[in-house]
Amino acid sequence: MKVILRKNYDQLGKVGDIVDVKDGFANNFLIPRLIAYQAQAGNIRALEEEKKQMAKKQAKELDLAQKLSSELEKLSITIPVKVGEEDKLFGTVTTQMIADAIKEKGFDVDKRKIEITEPIKSLGIYTISVKLHHEVTSNIKTWVVRE
């Protein structure tokens, strides 16, 4: 059966590709999960309209991510933690702690978008990257201080 992909699917292709798959895979998996349409003339026209809407939505998301990135670049957050001997932390600084500190400053960032390259286990100044969009990454200066 020939289907038109509505979403990017790693094993098959990208949005708008017309691929040939087995009938059962199309009827039981792709079509019910709205990953693909059956390849018909009306569905091709509907997909073109969907692509236009998706392009507008992605452009808007990119613009919002760039604005948020410029605001976050100016931001500096402080995370107070309990420490033991030689200024070693009890545990590590987590993405949830960083997300909470950012939220206190008035910005809502999901903890899954925060990327810590190596565990933070001591006091100091760190640069944390936040992936806001697949094209936009922002760096936040983070101060880890004694509580």
N, C-alpha and C positions, 0 to 999 in steps of 0.2 A: 504494500500500500504506500502511496506517495503522500507525504505530509509536509506541511510548511511549519517551520519552527517559530514559535512566538517568543521564546526565551532562549538564551544561550544555554546549550547543553553540551558538556565536555565531550561525551562520547559521539555526538552526532554532528554538531556544528553550531553556527551562530544564528541570530535572529534573521528571519527571512529566507534561510536556506530551504530548498526543497530537497528532501531526502527520502530514500526508499527504505522502509522498515517492514518487519513482519506484521501481519494483520493483528495478531494478539497483542504485541507490544504497543501498537498504536491505539487499539481499542481499549485495552485494559490499563495502560499506564500513561501514555503521552496525552491523549485527548482528555481523559477525566481530570488530570492535574493541570490542564490548560497550558501545557508545554508546547503543544502543536495543534494545528487545524488539519482537517483532511484537505488535500490539494484540490480545490475547485476554484473556478473563476471568481465567484463572489467572495470567497475567503481570501484570495490574493488581494482584492481591492480593500477588504477590511484590514488586512495586515499592513498595507501601505499607509492607511490612515492611522493605525496604531503606531507605526514607526514615527510618523510626524509628531504625534502626541508625546511619545517617549523621548524624542529629541528635544522638544520644548521642556519637558520635565527635567531631563538631565542637565540642560543648560541652566535652568533655574537653580537646581541643587548645587551645581558647580559655582555659580555666583554667590549663593549663600555660604558655601564652604570657604570661598576665598575671603569673604567679608569676616567670617568668624575667625579664620586663620590670622588675619591682620590684627584682630583684637587680642587673640591668644598670645601672639608674639610679644606683645607689650606686657603680658601678665607674668607675675612672679608669685609663686605660692610657697607657703611655709608649712611643713608638716612636723609637729612636735611628736617625739617618740621617746619611750623609756629606753635607757641604755644601761649597760653593765660596765664591767672593767674595760679599760682602754677604748672607751667610746664605741663599743660594739652593741648593735641593736639586739633586742630580744625579738627574733624573727626577722622579717624583711618588710620593706615598704611595698604595699600592694597597689595594684591599679585601682582598687576600690577606694583606698585612702586618698589617692591622687584625685580621683573623680569627685570625692566629697569635698576636697579642698578647692577644686575648681568651681564646684557648685556654690560654695560659700561666697565666691567672688562674683556670682551672678551668671555664670555660663553653664549650660547643661551639656555635658559630654558623656557619652556612654563609656563605661569602663573597658569594654571590649575594643574600643578604638585607641586606647592608650597602649603604647609599645615601650616596654622597658627592656633594653638590650641585655643588661646583666643585672642580677639581683642587687638591690640596695641594702647593704648590711652594715653601713657605718655612717656617721654624721658627715655632712658636707653639702656641696652644691652640685646638682646634677641637671643635665638637660634631658628632658623627657619629650619624646615625639608623640604626637597625636595625629592619627590618620583620619582626617575628616571626610575625605573623598578619595577615590582611587588615583586622582591626580593632585590632590592637595594634602600636604603634610605640614603641621605646625610644630614648633619647638617651644617648650615651656621651661623656664628656669625654675627649678625646685630646690628649696632649701630644706634640708633635713636637720632639725635642731633638737637639742635635749629638752625634754618635757619639764 
